[in-house]
Amino acid sequence: MNLKRLVFFLSLFFAITLTLAETDMRMTIQQVKEKYQTELMVLPGVVSVGIGLSEGETVIKIGLDGRHPDTEKALPKALEGYRVVSQDTGTIKAR
């Protein structure tokens, strides 16, 4: 086998291997929510972290108890490839 063929097959092998590894290693949205929930909940005004729909897409939803421009700016746009959206849910009280 000549060197060009060997390099081609090795490149192809590594590309397929990395693609399969990325596919198998992607976290579910539930796992991502659980991973980041604690650090998101300590941000000022954050009262909930959940999973919901936004424009037909499953997203991580951050509930705020009102307007918090600094917190809204600090929120990531996405976590592990899942979009993050915030919404004003108001204060949440236990019954």
Secondary structure, DSSP 8 states (H G I E B T S, - for coil): --HHHHHHHHHHHHHHHHHHHHHHH---HHHHHHHHHHHHHTSTTEEEEEEEEETTEEEEEEEESS--HHHHHHS-SEETTEEEEEEE-------
